[in-house]
Amino acid sequence: MSRTSHVRRPTERAAIRAAARSARPLPPVPALMAALIEANDRRDREGVQLCAHRIVRTSEPQVGEA
């Protein structure tokens, strides 16, 4: 039986480090709430979940930080 493993590329590691160093500005809460309402109207469960998580992260940045 053949087993495959994930081989990281040097550029992948560099991209992950660069993303961790750069601050990504979050949209304002009213814009996220509008996106949440729109996703809910469209019955987009994944969009609702993503918007809800971003609203929490924007309003309380220390949530989920370990």
CHARMM internal coordinates of N, CA and C (Angstrom, degrees):
IC EDIT
DIST 1 N 1 CA 1.4419
DIST 1 CA 1 C 1.5311
ANGL 1 N 1 CA 1 C 108.47
DIST 1 C 2 N 1.2915
ANGL 1 CA 1 C 2 N 115.62
DIHE 1 N 1 CA 1 C 2 N 130.07
DIST 2 N 2 CA 1.4543
ANGL 1 C 2 N 2 CA 121.67
DIHE 1 CA 1 C 2 N 2 CA -178.67
DIST 2 CA 2 C 1.5289
ANGL 2 N 2 CA 2 C 109.89
DIHE 1 C 2 N 2 CA 2 C -89.47
DIST 2 C 3 N 1.2923
ANGL 2 CA 2 C 3 N 115.54
DIHE 2 N 2 CA 2 C 3 N 136.82
DIST 3 N 3 CA 1.4583
ANGL 2 C 3 N 3 CA 120.17
DIHE 2 CA 2 C 3 N 3 CA 179.82
DIST 3 CA 3 C 1.5265
ANGL 3 N 3 CA 3 C 108.60
DIHE 2 C 3 N 3 CA 3 C -119.51
DIST 3 C 4 N 1.3023
ANGL 3 CA 3 C 4 N 115.67
DIHE 3 N 3 CA 3 C 4 N 128.59
DIST 4 N 4 CA 1.4582
ANGL 3 C 4 N 4 CA 119.27
DIHE 3 CA 3 C 4 N 4 CA 179.09
DIST 4 CA 4 C 1.5176
ANGL 4 N 4 CA 4 C 108.90
DIHE 3 C 4 N 4 CA 4 C -101.73
DIST 4 C 5 N 1.2964
ANGL 4 CA 4 C 5 N 115.06
DIHE 4 N 4 CA 4 C 5 N 148.94
DIST 5 N 5 CA 1.4633
ANGL 4 C 5 N 5 CA 119.85
DIHE 4 CA 4 C 5 N 5 CA 177.30
DIST 5 CA 5 C 1.5244
ANGL 5 N 5 CA 5 C 108.71
DIHE 4 C 5 N 5 CA 5 C -128.16
DIST 5 C 6 N 1.3103
ANGL 5 CA 5 C 6 N 114.70
DIHE 5 N 5 CA 5 C 6 N 156.57
DIST 6 N 6 CA 1.4629
ANGL 5 C 6 N 6 CA 120.71
DIHE 5 CA 5 C 6 N 6 CA -179.52
DIST 6 CA 6 C 1.5206
ANGL 6 N 6 CA 6 C 108.82
DIHE 5 C 6 N 6 CA 6 C -80.63
DIST 6 C 7 N 1.3113
ANGL 6 CA 6 C 7 N 116.37
DIHE 6 N 6 CA 6 C 7 N 123.54
DIST 7 N 7 CA 1.4578
ANGL 6 C 7 N 7 CA 121.57
DIHE 6 CA 6 C 7 N 7 CA 177.64
DIST 7 CA 7 C 1.5110
ANGL 7 N 7 CA 7 C 107.81
DIHE 6 C 7 N 7 CA 7 C -104.57
DIST 7 C 8 N 1.3218
ANGL 7 CA 7 C 8 N 116.29
DIHE 7 N 7 CA 7 C 8 N 118.70
DIST 8 N 8 CA 1.4602
ANGL 7 C 8 N 8 CA 119.98
DIHE 7 CA 7 C 8 N 8 CA 179.12
DIST 8 CA 8 C 1.5236
ANGL 8 N 8 CA 8 C 110.15
DIHE 7 C 8 N 8 CA 8 C -78.69
DIST 8 C 9 N 1.2931
ANGL 8 CA 8 C 9 N 114.56
DIHE 8 N 8 CA 8 C 9 N 139.93
DIST 9 N 9 CA 1.4559
ANGL 8 C 9 N 9 CA 120.34
DIHE 8 CA 8 C 9 N 9 CA 176.60
DIST 9 CA 9 C 1.5293
ANGL 9 N 9 CA 9 C 108.13
DIHE 8 C 9 N 9 CA 9 C -90.74
DIST 9 C 10 N 1.3444
ANGL 9 CA 9 C 10 N 117.81
DIHE 9 N 9 CA 9 C 10 N 149.85
DIST 10 N 10 CA 1.4726
ANGL 9 C 10 N 10 CA 119.52
DIHE 9 CA 9 C 10 N 10 CA 178.33
DIST 10 CA 10 C 1.5255
ANGL 10 N 10 CA 10 C 112.38
DIHE 9 C 10 N 10 CA 10 C -58.02
DIST 10 C 11 N 1.3291
ANGL 10 CA 10 C 11 N 117.25
DIHE 10 N 10 CA 10 C 11 N -35.41
DIST 11 N 11 CA 1.4609
ANGL 10 C 11 N 11 CA 119.64
DIHE 10 CA 10 C 11 N 11 CA -179.64
DIST 11 CA 11 C 1.5249
ANGL 11 N 11 CA 11 C 110.97
DIHE 10 C 11 N 11 CA 11 C -69.87
DIST 11 C 12 N 1.3287
ANGL 11 CA 11 C 12 N 117.07
DIHE 11 N 11 CA 11 C 12 N -30.65
DIST 12 N 12 CA 1.4709
ANGL 11 C 12 N 12 CA 120.33
DIHE 11 CA 11 C 12 N 12 CA 178.61
DIST 12 CA 12 C 1.5255
ANGL 12 N 12 CA 12 C 109.98
DIHE 11 C 12 N 12 CA 12 C -65.33
DIST 12 C 13 N 1.3030
ANGL 12 CA 12 C 13 N 117.06
DIHE 12 N 12 CA 12 C 13 N -45.55
DIST 13 N 13 CA 1.4603
ANGL 12 C 13 N 13 CA 121.14
DIHE 12 CA 12 C 13 N 13 CA 179.33
DIST 13 CA 13 C 1.5331
ANGL 13 N 13 CA 13 C 111.00
DIHE 12 C 13 N 13 CA 13 C -62.24
DIST 13 C 14 N 1.3290
ANGL 13 CA 13 C 14 N 116.84
DIHE 13 N 13 CA 13 C 14 N -42.06
DIST 14 N 14 CA 1.4642
ANGL 13 C 14 N 14 CA 121.07
DIHE 13 CA 13 C 14 N 14 CA 178.59
DIST 14 CA 14 C 1.5213
ANGL 14 N 14 CA 14 C 110.95
DIHE 13 C 14 N 14 CA 14 C -64.88
DIST 14 C 15 N 1.3250
ANGL 14 CA 14 C 15 N 117.03
DIHE 14 N 14 CA 14 C 15 N -39.00
DIST 15 N 15 CA 1.4650
ANGL 14 C 15 N 15 CA 120.66
DIHE 14 CA 14 C 15 N 15 CA 179.56
DIST 15 CA 15 C 1.5235
ANGL 15 N 15 CA 15 C 110.83
DIHE 14 C 15 N 15 CA 15 C -66.59
DIST 15 C 16 N 1.3148
ANGL 15 CA 15 C 16 N 117.24
DIHE 15 N 15 CA 15 C 16 N -40.11
DIST 16 N 16 CA 1.4697
ANGL 15 C 16 N 16 CA 120.50
DIHE 15 CA 15 C 16 N 16 CA 178.73
DIST 16 CA 16 C 1.5211
ANGL 16 N 16 CA 16 C 110.56
DIHE 15 C 16 N 16 CA 16 C -64.89
DIST 16 C 17 N 1.3262
ANGL 16 CA 16 C 17 N 117.39
DIHE 16 N 16 CA 16 C 17 N -42.83
DIST 17 N 17 CA 1.4766
ANGL 16 C 17 N 17 CA 120.35
DIHE 16 CA 16 C 17 N 17 CA 178.24
DIST 17 CA 17 C 1.5237
ANGL 17 N 17 CA 17 C 111.27
DIHE 16 C 17 N 17 CA 17 C -64.21
DIST 17 C 18 N 1.3322
ANGL 17 CA 17 C 18 N 117.51
DIHE 17 N 17 CA 17 C 18 N -41.93
DIST 18 N 18 CA 1.4669
ANGL 17 C 18 N 18 CA 121.06
DIHE 17 CA 17 C 18 N 18 CA 179.84
DIST 18 CA 18 C 1.5229
ANGL 18 N 18 CA 18 C 110.82
DIHE 17 C 18 N 18 CA 18 C -64.62
DIST 18 C 19 N 1.3271
ANGL 18 CA 18 C 19 N 117.39
DIHE 18 N 18 CA 18 C 19 N -40.12
DIST 19 N 19 CA 1.4673
ANGL 18 C 19 N 19 CA 120.52
DIHE 18 CA 18 C 19 N 19 CA 179.27
DIST 19 CA 19 C 1.5224
ANGL 19 N 19 CA 19 C 110.78
DIHE 18 C 19 N 19 CA 19 C -66.52
DIST 19 C 20 N 1.3223
ANGL 19 CA 19 C 20 N 117.13
DIHE 19 N 19 CA 19 C 20 N -35.05
DIST 20 N 20 CA 1.4615
ANGL 19 C 20 N 20 CA 120.51
DIHE 19 CA 19 C 20 N 20 CA 179.80
DIST 20 CA 20 C 1.5284
ANGL 20 N 20 CA 20 C 110.95
DIHE 19 C 20 N 20 CA 20 C -69.85
DIST 20 C 21 N 1.3358
ANGL 20 CA 20 C 21 N 116.92
DIHE 20 N 20 CA 20 C 21 N -30.54
DIST 21 N 21 CA 1.4720
ANGL 20 C 21 N 21 CA 120.23
DIHE 20 CA 20 C 21 N 21 CA -178.98
DIST 21 CA 21 C 1.5162
ANGL 21 N 21 CA 21 C 113.20
DIHE 20 C 21 N 21 CA 21 C -80.82
DIST 21 C 22 N 1.3217
ANGL 21 CA 21 C 22 N 117.52
DIHE 21 N 21 CA 21 C 22 N -28.30
DIST 22 N 22 CA 1.4567
ANGL 21 C 22 N 22 CA 119.64
DIHE 21 CA 21 C 22 N 22 CA -173.66
DIST 22 CA 22 C 1.5323
ANGL 22 N 22 CA 22 C 110.99
DIHE 21 C 22 N 22 CA 22 C -88.74
DIST 22 C 23 N 1.3044
ANGL 22 CA 22 C 23 N 114.77
DIHE 22 N 22 CA 22 C 23 N 138.14
DIST 23 N 23 CA 1.4650
ANGL 22 C 23 N 23 CA 120.40
DIHE 22 CA 22 C 23 N 23 CA 177.41
DIST 23 CA 23 C 1.5218
ANGL 23 N 23 CA 23 C 108.16
DIHE 22 C 23 N 23 CA 23 C -83.26
DIST 23 C 24 N 1.3130
ANGL 23 CA 23 C 24 N 115.90
DIHE 23 N 23 CA 23 C 24 N 129.17
DIST 24 N 24 CA 1.4542
ANGL 23 C 24 N 24 CA 120.40
DIHE 23 CA 23 C 24 N 24 CA 178.91
DIST 24 CA 24 C 1.5166
ANGL 24 N 24 CA 24 C 108.51
DIHE 23 C 24 N 24 CA 24 C -103.97
DIST 24 C 25 N 1.3340
ANGL 24 CA 24 C 25 N 117.48
DIHE 24 N 24 CA 24 C 25 N 116.56
DIST 25 N 25 CA 1.4624
ANGL 24 C 25 N 25 CA 119.35
DIHE 24 CA 24 C 25 N 25 CA -179.78
DIST 25 CA 25 C 1.5266
ANGL 25 N 25 CA 25 C 110.50
DIHE 24 C 25 N 25 CA 25 C -67.95
DIST 25 C 26 N 1.3163
ANGL 25 CA 25 C 26 N 115.42
DIHE 25 N 25 CA 25 C 26 N 135.94
DIST 26 N 26 CA 1.4591
ANGL 25 C 26 N 26 CA 120.72
DIHE 25 CA 25 C 26 N 26 CA 178.20
DIST 26 CA 26 C 1.5171
ANGL 26 N 26 CA 26 C 109.58
DIHE 25 C 26 N 26 CA 26 C -95.66
DIST 26 C 27 N 1.3134
ANGL 26 CA 26 C 27 N 117.93
DIHE 26 N 26 CA 26 C 27 N 147.14
DIST 27 N 27 CA 1.4614
ANGL 26 C 27 N 27 CA 120.66
DIHE 26 CA 26 C 27 N 27 CA 177.67
DIST 27 CA 27 C 1.5310
ANGL 27 N 27 CA 27 C 110.04
DIHE 26 C 27 N 27 CA 27 C -65.99
DIST 27 C 28 N 1.3238
ANGL 27 CA 27 C 28 N 117.56
DIHE 27 N 27 CA 27 C 28 N 158.30
DIST 28 N 28 CA 1.4687
ANGL 27 C 28 N 28 CA 120.21
DIHE 27 CA 27 C 28 N 28 CA 178.60
DIST 28 CA 28 C 1.5325
ANGL 28 N 28 CA 28 C 110.94
DIHE 27 C 28 N 28 CA 28 C -65.68
DIST 28 C 29 N 1.3178
ANGL 28 CA 28 C 29 N 115.34
DIHE 28 N 28 CA 28 C 29 N 153.50
DIST 29 N 29 CA 1.4683
ANGL 28 C 29 N 29 CA 121.36
DIHE 28 CA 28 C 29 N 29 CA -177.43
DIST 29 CA 29 C 1.5334
ANGL 29 N 29 CA 29 C 112.35
DIHE 28 C 29 N 29 CA 29 C -57.27
DIST 29 C 30 N 1.3521
ANGL 29 CA 29 C 30 N 120.59
DIHE 29 N 29 CA 29 C 30 N -42.32
DIST 30 N 30 CA 1.4711
ANGL 29 C 30 N 30 CA 118.47
DIHE 29 CA 29 C 30 N 30 CA 179.21
DIST 30 CA 30 C 1.5366
ANGL 30 N 30 CA 30 C 113.03
DIHE 29 C 30 N 30 CA 30 C -58.46
DIST 30 C 31 N 1.3179
ANGL 30 CA 30 C 31 N 117.53
DIHE 30 N 30 CA 30 C 31 N -37.91
DIST 31 N 31 CA 1.4646
ANGL 30 C 31 N 31 CA 120.53
DIHE 30 CA 30 C 31 N 31 CA 178.15
DIST 31 CA 31 C 1.5249
ANGL 31 N 31 CA 31 C 110.65
DIHE 30 C 31 N 31 CA 31 C -67.51
DIST 31 C 32 N 1.3195
ANGL 31 CA 31 C 32 N 116.36
DIHE 31 N 31 CA 31 C 32 N -39.39
DIST 32 N 32 CA 1.4619
ANGL 31 C 32 N 32 CA 119.65
DIHE 31 CA 31 C 32 N 32 CA 177.64
DIST 32 CA 32 C 1.5263
ANGL 32 N 32 CA 32 C 111.51
DIHE 31 C 32 N 32 CA 32 C -67.86
DIST 32 C 33 N 1.3238
ANGL 32 CA 32 C 33 N 117.02
DIHE 32 N 32 CA 32 C 33 N -36.75
DIST 33 N 33 CA 1.4660
ANGL 32 C 33 N 33 CA 120.14
DIHE 32 CA 32 C 33 N 33 CA 177.94
DIST 33 CA 33 C 1.5316
ANGL 33 N 33 CA 33 C 110.02
DIHE 32 C 33 N 33 CA 33 C -65.27
DIST 33 C 34 N 1.3361
ANGL 33 CA 33 C 34 N 117.43
DIHE 33 N 33 CA 33 C 34 N -39.66
DIST 34 N 34 CA 1.4625
ANGL 33 C 34 N 34 CA 120.54
DIHE 33 CA 33 C 34 N 34 CA 177.70
DIST 34 CA 34 C 1.5313
ANGL 34 N 34 CA 34 C 110.17
DIHE 33 C 34 N 34 CA 34 C -63.36
DIST 34 C 35 N 1.3303
ANGL 34 CA 34 C 35 N 116.74
DIHE 34 N 34 CA 34 C 35 N -40.64
DIST 35 N 35 CA 1.4659
ANGL 34 C 35 N 35 CA 120.20
DIHE 34 CA 34 C 35 N 35 CA 177.56
DIST 35 CA 35 C 1.5252
ANGL 35 N 35 CA 35 C 110.80
DIHE 34 C 35 N 35 CA 35 C -66.10
DIST 35 C 36 N 1.3222
ANGL 35 CA 35 C 36 N 116.89
DIHE 35 N 35 CA 35 C 36 N -36.80
DIST 36 N 36 CA 1.4680
ANGL 35 C 36 N 36 CA 121.23
DIHE 35 CA 35 C 36 N 36 CA 177.88
DIST 36 CA 36 C 1.5273
ANGL 36 N 36 CA 36 C 110.70
DIHE 35 C 36 N 36 CA 36 C -63.42
DIST 36 C 37 N 1.3292
ANGL 36 CA 36 C 37 N 116.70
DIHE 36 N 36 CA 36 C 37 N -44.59
DIST 37 N 37 CA 1.4681
ANGL 36 C 37 N 37 CA 120.83
DIHE 36 CA 36 C 37 N 37 CA 179.37
DIST 37 CA 37 C 1.5333
ANGL 37 N 37 CA 37 C 110.28
DIHE 36 C 37 N 37 CA 37 C -64.18
DIST 37 C 38 N 1.3237
ANGL 37 CA 37 C 38 N 116.22
DIHE 37 N 37 CA 37 C 38 N -41.96
DIST 38 N 38 CA 1.4703
ANGL 37 C 38 N 38 CA 119.37
DIHE 37 CA 37 C 38 N 38 CA 179.02
DIST 38 CA 38 C 1.5248
ANGL 38 N 38 CA 38 C 111.26
DIHE 37 C 38 N 38 CA 38 C -64.16
DIST 38 C 39 N 1.3239
ANGL 38 CA 38 C 39 N 117.38
DIHE 38 N 38 CA 38 C 39 N -43.68
DIST 39 N 39 CA 1.4643
ANGL 38 C 39 N 39 CA 120.42
DIHE 38 CA 38 C 39 N 39 CA 178.65
DIST 39 CA 39 C 1.5260
ANGL 39 N 39 CA 39 C 110.56
DIHE 38 C 39 N 39 CA 39 C -63.16
DIST 39 C 40 N 1.3186
ANGL 39 CA 39 C 40 N 116.34
DIHE 39 N 39 CA 39 C 40 N -37.79
DIST 40 N 40 CA 1.4615
ANGL 39 C 40 N 40 CA 120.09
DIHE 39 CA 39 C 40 N 40 CA 178.75
DIST 40 CA 40 C 1.5320
ANGL 40 N 40 CA 40 C 110.61
DIHE 39 C 40 N 40 CA 40 C -66.78
DIST 40 C 41 N 1.3273
ANGL 40 CA 40 C 41 N 116.82
DIHE 40 N 40 CA 40 C 41 N -42.09
DIST 41 N 41 CA 1.4602
ANGL 40 C 41 N 41 CA 120.52
DIHE 40 CA 40 C 41 N 41 CA 177.89
DIST 41 CA 41 C 1.5296
ANGL 41 N 41 CA 41 C 111.76
DIHE 40 C 41 N 41 CA 41 C -61.37
DIST 41 C 42 N 1.3192
ANGL 41 CA 41 C 42 N 116.31
DIHE 41 N 41 CA 41 C 42 N -35.53
DIST 42 N 42 CA 1.4682
ANGL 41 C 42 N 42 CA 121.11
DIHE 41 CA 41 C 42 N 42 CA -179.54
DIST 42 CA 42 C 1.5304
ANGL 42 N 42 CA 42 C 112.41
DIHE 41 C 42 N 42 CA 42 C -84.74
DIST 42 C 43 N 1.3172
ANGL 42 CA 42 C 43 N 116.33
DIHE 42 N 42 CA 42 C 43 N -0.40
DIST 43 N 43 CA 1.4664
ANGL 42 C 43 N 43 CA 122.84
DIHE 42 CA 42 C 43 N 43 CA -178.40
DIST 43 CA 43 C 1.5344
ANGL 43 N 43 CA 43 C 111.68
DIHE 42 C 43 N 43 CA 43 C 58.52
DIST 43 C 44 N 1.3299
ANGL 43 CA 43 C 44 N 114.11
DIHE 43 N 43 CA 43 C 44 N 40.23
DIST 44 N 44 CA 1.4626
ANGL 43 C 44 N 44 CA 122.19
DIHE 43 CA 43 C 44 N 44 CA 179.05
DIST 44 CA 44 C 1.5301
ANGL 44 N 44 CA 44 C 107.76
DIHE 43 C 44 N 44 CA 44 C -95.32
DIST 44 C 45 N 1.3231
ANGL 44 CA 44 C 45 N 116.23
DIHE 44 N 44 CA 44 C 45 N 93.91
DIST 45 N 45 CA 1.4687
ANGL 44 C 45 N 45 CA 120.56
DIHE 44 CA 44 C 45 N 45 CA -174.34
DIST 45 CA 45 C 1.5211
ANGL 45 N 45 CA 45 C 111.94
DIHE 44 C 45 N 45 CA 45 C -62.94
DIST 45 C 46 N 1.3395
ANGL 45 CA 45 C 46 N 117.16
DIHE 45 N 45 CA 45 C 46 N -40.80
DIST 46 N 46 CA 1.4552
ANGL 45 C 46 N 46 CA 120.24
DIHE 45 CA 45 C 46 N 46 CA 179.95
DIST 46 CA 46 C 1.5344
ANGL 46 N 46 CA 46 C 110.83
DIHE 45 C 46 N 46 CA 46 C -66.69
DIST 46 C 47 N 1.3264
ANGL 46 CA 46 C 47 N 116.83
DIHE 46 N 46 CA 46 C 47 N -40.53
DIST 47 N 47 CA 1.4608
ANGL 46 C 47 N 47 CA 120.42
DIHE 46 CA 46 C 47 N 47 CA 177.45
DIST 47 CA 47 C 1.5159
ANGL 47 N 47 CA 47 C 112.21
DIHE 46 C 47 N 47 CA 47 C -63.59
DIST 47 C 48 N 1.3330
ANGL 47 CA 47 C 48 N 116.58
DIHE 47 N 47 CA 47 C 48 N -39.98
DIST 48 N 48 CA 1.4690
ANGL 47 C 48 N 48 CA 120.58
DIHE 47 CA 47 C 48 N 48 CA 177.47
DIST 48 CA 48 C 1.5236
ANGL 48 N 48 CA 48 C 109.82
DIHE 47 C 48 N 48 CA 48 C -61.41
DIST 48 C 49 N 1.3238
ANGL 48 CA 48 C 49 N 115.85
DIHE 48 N 48 CA 48 C 49 N -45.09
DIST 49 N 49 CA 1.4638
ANGL 48 C 49 N 49 CA 119.59
DIHE 48 CA 48 C 49 N 49 CA -178.60
DIST 49 CA 49 C 1.5261
ANGL 49 N 49 CA 49 C 111.33
DIHE 48 C 49 N 49 CA 49 C -64.55
DIST 49 C 50 N 1.3358
ANGL 49 CA 49 C 50 N 116.87
DIHE 49 N 49 CA 49 C 50 N -44.17
DIST 50 N 50 CA 1.4642
ANGL 49 C 50 N 50 CA 119.98
DIHE 49 CA 49 C 50 N 50 CA 179.64
DIST 50 CA 50 C 1.5295
ANGL 50 N 50 CA 50 C 111.54
DIHE 49 C 50 N 50 CA 50 C -62.76
DIST 50 C 51 N 1.3294
ANGL 50 CA 50 C 51 N 116.56
DIHE 50 N 50 CA 50 C 51 N -44.10
DIST 51 N 51 CA 1.4672
ANGL 50 C 51 N 51 CA 120.14
DIHE 50 CA 50 C 51 N 51 CA 179.51
DIST 51 CA 51 C 1.5281
ANGL 51 N 51 CA 51 C 111.09
DIHE 50 C 51 N 51 CA 51 C -63.83
DIST 51 C 52 N 1.3118
ANGL 51 CA 51 C 52 N 116.39
DIHE 51 N 51 CA 51 C 52 N -43.20
DIST 52 N 52 CA 1.4674
ANGL 51 C 52 N 52 CA 119.86
DIHE 51 CA 51 C 52 N 52 CA -179.47
DIST 52 CA 52 C 1.5306
ANGL 52 N 52 CA 52 C 110.75
DIHE 51 C 52 N 52 CA 52 C -62.01
DIST 52 C 53 N 1.3173
ANGL 52 CA 52 C 53 N 117.23
DIHE 52 N 52 CA 52 C 53 N -42.02
DIST 53 N 53 CA 1.4694
ANGL 52 C 53 N 53 CA 120.16
DIHE 52 CA 52 C 53 N 53 CA 179.19
DIST 53 CA 53 C 1.5225
ANGL 53 N 53 CA 53 C 111.38
DIHE 52 C 53 N 53 CA 53 C -65.88
DIST 53 C 54 N 1.3240
ANGL 53 CA 53 C 54 N 116.63
DIHE 53 N 53 CA 53 C 54 N -39.95
DIST 54 N 54 CA 1.4713
ANGL 53 C 54 N 54 CA 118.90
DIHE 53 CA 53 C 54 N 54 CA 179.38
DIST 54 CA 54 C 1.5181
ANGL 54 N 54 CA 54 C 111.75
DIHE 53 C 54 N 54 CA 54 C -68.38
DIST 54 C 55 N 1.3306
ANGL 54 CA 54 C 55 N 117.36
DIHE 54 N 54 CA 54 C 55 N -34.03
DIST 55 N 55 CA 1.4658
ANGL 54 C 55 N 55 CA 120.09
DIHE 54 CA 54 C 55 N 55 CA 176.97
DIST 55 CA 55 C 1.5185
ANGL 55 N 55 CA 55 C 109.94
DIHE 54 C 55 N 55 CA 55 C -63.36
DIST 55 C 56 N 1.3161
ANGL 55 CA 55 C 56 N 116.94
DIHE 55 N 55 CA 55 C 56 N -43.73
DIST 56 N 56 CA 1.4706
ANGL 55 C 56 N 56 CA 120.42
DIHE 55 CA 55 C 56 N 56 CA 178.79
DIST 56 CA 56 C 1.5160
ANGL 56 N 56 CA 56 C 110.29
DIHE 55 C 56 N 56 CA 56 C -63.88
DIST 56 C 57 N 1.3322
ANGL 56 CA 56 C 57 N 117.73
DIHE 56 N 56 CA 56 C 57 N -44.76
DIST 57 N 57 CA 1.4703
ANGL 56 C 57 N 57 CA 120.14
DIHE 56 CA 56 C 57 N 57 CA 179.81
DIST 57 CA 57 C 1.5244
ANGL 57 N 57 CA 57 C 112.22
DIHE 56 C 57 N 57 CA 57 C -63.45
DIST 57 C 58 N 1.3275
ANGL 57 CA 57 C 58 N 117.04
DIHE 57 N 57 CA 57 C 58 N -36.78
DIST 58 N 58 CA 1.4604
ANGL 57 C 58 N 58 CA 120.37
DIHE 57 CA 57 C 58 N 58 CA -179.51
DIST 58 CA 58 C 1.5205
ANGL 58 N 58 CA 58 C 111.00
DIHE 57 C 58 N 58 CA 58 C -70.52
DIST 58 C 59 N 1.3252
ANGL 58 CA 58 C 59 N 116.74
DIHE 58 N 58 CA 58 C 59 N -41.88
DIST 59 N 59 CA 1.4592
ANGL 58 C 59 N 59 CA 119.33
DIHE 58 CA 58 C 59 N 59 CA -176.41
DIST 59 CA 59 C 1.5125
ANGL 59 N 59 CA 59 C 112.81
DIHE 58 C 59 N 59 CA 59 C -79.98
DIST 59 C 60 N 1.3122
ANGL 59 CA 59 C 60 N 118.04
DIHE 59 N 59 CA 59 C 60 N -31.06
DIST 60 N 60 CA 1.4714
ANGL 59 C 60 N 60 CA 122.23
DIHE 59 CA 59 C 60 N 60 CA -179.85
DIST 60 CA 60 C 1.5330
ANGL 60 N 60 CA 60 C 109.07
DIHE 59 C 60 N 60 CA 60 C -132.75
DIST 60 C 61 N 1.3303
ANGL 60 CA 60 C 61 N 119.29
DIHE 60 N 60 CA 60 C 61 N 85.17
DIST 61 N 61 CA 1.4644
ANGL 60 C 61 N 61 CA 121.12
DIHE 60 CA 60 C 61 N 61 CA -174.58
DIST 61 CA 61 C 1.5360
ANGL 61 N 61 CA 61 C 114.36
DIHE 60 C 61 N 61 CA 61 C -61.74
DIST 61 C 62 N 1.3329
ANGL 61 CA 61 C 62 N 117.85
DIHE 61 N 61 CA 61 C 62 N -25.13
DIST 62 N 62 CA 1.4620
ANGL 61 C 62 N 62 CA 118.66
DIHE 61 CA 61 C 62 N 62 CA -177.40
DIST 62 CA 62 C 1.5271
ANGL 62 N 62 CA 62 C 112.38
DIHE 61 C 62 N 62 CA 62 C -81.25
DIST 62 C 63 N 1.3262
ANGL 62 CA 62 C 63 N 119.32
DIHE 62 N 62 CA 62 C 63 N -7.15
DIST 63 N 63 CA 1.4604
ANGL 62 C 63 N 63 CA 121.61
DIHE 62 CA 62 C 63 N 63 CA 178.96
DIST 63 CA 63 C 1.5095
ANGL 63 N 63 CA 63 C 108.80
DIHE 62 C 63 N 63 CA 63 C -68.33
DIST 63 C 64 N 1.3143
ANGL 63 CA 63 C 64 N 116.17
DIHE 63 N 63 CA 63 C 64 N 129.84
DIST 64 N 64 CA 1.4590
ANGL 63 C 64 N 64 CA 121.55
DIHE 63 CA 63 C 64 N 64 CA 178.11
DIST 64 CA 64 C 1.5070
ANGL 64 N 64 CA 64 C 114.46
DIHE 63 C 64 N 64 CA 64 C 83.67
DIST 64 C 65 N 1.2984
ANGL 64 CA 64 C 65 N 118.90
DIHE 64 N 64 CA 64 C 65 N -3.04
DIST 65 N 65 CA 1.4543
ANGL 64 C 65 N 65 CA 121.32
DIHE 64 CA 64 C 65 N 65 CA 178.11
DIST 65 CA 65 C 1.5266
ANGL 65 N 65 CA 65 C 108.57
DIHE 64 C 65 N 65 CA 65 C -86.29
DIST 65 C 66 N 1.3101
ANGL 65 CA 65 C 66 N 115.57
DIHE 65 N 65 CA 65 C 66 N 132.89
DIST 66 N 66 CA 1.4677
ANGL 65 C 66 N 66 CA 118.60
DIHE 65 CA 65 C 66 N 66 CA -179.28
DIST 66 CA 66 C 1.5098
ANGL 66 N 66 CA 66 C 110.77
DIHE 65 C 66 N 66 CA 66 C -112.18
END
COOR INIT
IC SEED 1 N 1 CA 1 C
IC BUILD
